[in-house]
Amino acid sequence: MKHPYLTDKPDHENSIEEIKHENEYLRAENAYLKKLDALLKERKANQTKQGSSKD
């Protein structure tokens, strides 16, 4: 899958506009992955709590 703002060009060949778009894309991707990680940790913690209360 090709990411729309990630280019194969060396960094020194990218225009400022291309670099800004790539940076925006990477920030959004990073925020998404952080949120996903937090949700998975929360789910795991809730499952652990439910499992320990059944003993």
Kinemage of the C-alpha trace (Angstrom):
@kinemage 1
@onewidth
@group {chain A} dominant
@subgroup {mainchain}
@vectorlist {calphas} color= white
{ca met a 1} P 0.000 0.000 0.000
{ca lys a 2} L 1.473 3.348 -1.036
{ca his a 3} L 1.113 6.178 1.442
{ca pro a 4} L 0.059 9.391 -0.309
{ca tyr a 5} L 2.580 11.696 1.346
{ca leu a 6} L 5.561 9.382 1.679
{ca thr a 7} L 7.919 9.701 -1.242
{ca asp a 8} L 10.890 7.664 -2.353
{ca lys a 9} L 12.856 10.797 -3.170
{ca pro a 10} L 15.836 11.705 -0.991
{ca asp a 11} L 14.916 14.336 1.597
{ca his a 12} L 16.974 17.049 -0.069
{ca glu a 13} L 14.911 16.673 -3.265
{ca asn a 14} L 11.512 17.120 -1.594
{ca ser a 15} L 9.861 20.517 -1.714
{ca ile a 16} L 8.883 22.241 1.514
{ca glu a 17} L 5.230 21.553 0.678
{ca glu a 18} L 5.914 17.811 0.229
{ca ile a 19} L 7.780 17.702 3.528
{ca lys a 20} L 4.907 19.499 5.295
{ca his a 21} L 2.383 17.011 3.902
{ca glu a 22} L 4.571 14.072 4.875
{ca asn a 23} L 5.026 15.495 8.376
{ca glu a 24} L 1.262 15.984 8.747
{ca tyr a 25} L 0.629 12.418 7.591
{ca leu a 26} L 3.221 10.974 9.967
{ca arg a 27} L 1.859 12.971 12.917
{ca ala a 28} L -1.650 11.660 12.234
{ca glu a 29} L -0.362 8.106 11.899
{ca asn a 30} L 1.577 8.438 15.142
{ca ala a 31} L -1.469 9.794 17.005
{ca tyr a 32} L -3.605 6.948 15.652
{ca leu a 33} L -1.113 4.313 16.763
{ca lys a 34} L -0.769 5.870 20.224
{ca lys a 35} L -4.558 5.873 20.632
{ca leu a 36} L -4.770 2.265 19.452
{ca asp a 37} L -2.054 1.246 21.918
{ca ala a 38} L -3.875 3.003 24.770
{ca leu a 39} L -7.172 1.303 23.888
{ca leu a 40} L -5.542 -2.131 23.735
{ca lys a 41} L -3.851 -1.590 27.107
{ca glu a 42} L -7.161 -0.450 28.600
{ca arg a 43} L -8.940 -3.520 27.236
{ca lys a 44} L -6.237 -5.805 28.616
{ca ala a 45} L -6.438 -4.114 32.025
{ca asn a 46} L -10.235 -4.503 32.074
{ca gln a 47} L -9.970 -8.182 31.163
{ca thr a 48} L -7.447 -8.699 33.958
{ca lys a 49} L -9.750 -6.989 36.459
{ca gln a 50} L -12.726 -9.103 35.381
{ca gly a 51} L -10.704 -12.294 35.568
{ca ser a 52} L -9.395 -11.612 39.085
{ca ser a 53} L -12.864 -10.815 40.495
{ca lys a 54} L -14.215 -14.230 39.465
{ca asp a 55} L -11.897 -16.118 41.871
